[in-house]
Amino acid sequence: MNWMAKIAIVFVCFSLCGAGTFIASTQKENPSQKSDVMRVKNREAVGRVWILT
């Protein structure tokens, strides 16, 4: 493969990466989308464990 084809392939790859980055940055997140995840606070004291070798 000659050097002109290699440069064209590299240019196409960089163009696709740049276009994907631009599209991803312009999309807005949906603020109404919520999950059913709830934080749980562990009130139990966590003991330290020492491993002796």
N, C-alpha and C positions, 0 to 999 in steps of 0.2 A: 504494500500500500504506500502510495507516495505521500509526501509531507503535506500537500494541499488537502487531501482527504482526511488526514489526521487532525489538521487544524479545523476543518469543517465539523468533524465529529465532536471535538472539544467545545466548539462554539455552540453547537446544538445542545449539548448537555448543560452548559452554563446558562443558556437561554431558558431551558425548561426548568432548571432549579430556580432561577430568578423569577420566572412567571409563577411558579408554585408558591414561592415565598410571598410574592405580592398578593396573590389571591387569598392566601391564608391570613394575611395581616388585614385585609379589607373586610373579611367576614365578621359580622357582629354575633356575639354570643346571645343566646336566648335567656333573658333573666328570669322568665317564668318557669324554666325547667328546674325542678327540685327533686332531690332524691329522698329516700326514706331512711337515710343514715342518721343516727343519733349518737352524740358523744356520750361516752360513759366515763365517769370519773372514778378511778379505783381508789377507794379510801383506805385500803389495807396497806400497811407499811411493807415495802419490798425489802427483804433481807439481803445482805451481801453474801455471796457465795465465793469462797476462795478455793481454788483448785491447787492442791499441793502435788508436785511431781517429784 
